[in-house]
Amino acid sequence: MPNIKPVSDLRNYNEVLRDISVGEPVFLTKNGRGRYVIIDIAEYQKQEATMKLLSKLAEAEKAIKTGDEWLTTADVKAELEV
């Protein structure tokens, strides 16, 4: 079950921070609507790495579909002989 708290609870931020663990963020609301998310730094770094990987995979998929950036066998052999 998600951990949801009003942003006003940040007045006692130590209590809010105790509720954060990897994989279990704290969602903060403002005026009854979701506004912020506090996550553990390890979780943040994992998400950043995942986003970078997905971005690179999307770039590669686009290159494959458009035919851009393909190397010929001769080009690959030339680069490997360096």
Helices and strands as residue ranges (DSSP letters): E 3-6, G 7-12, H 13-18, E 26-30, E 33-38, H 41-66, H 73-80
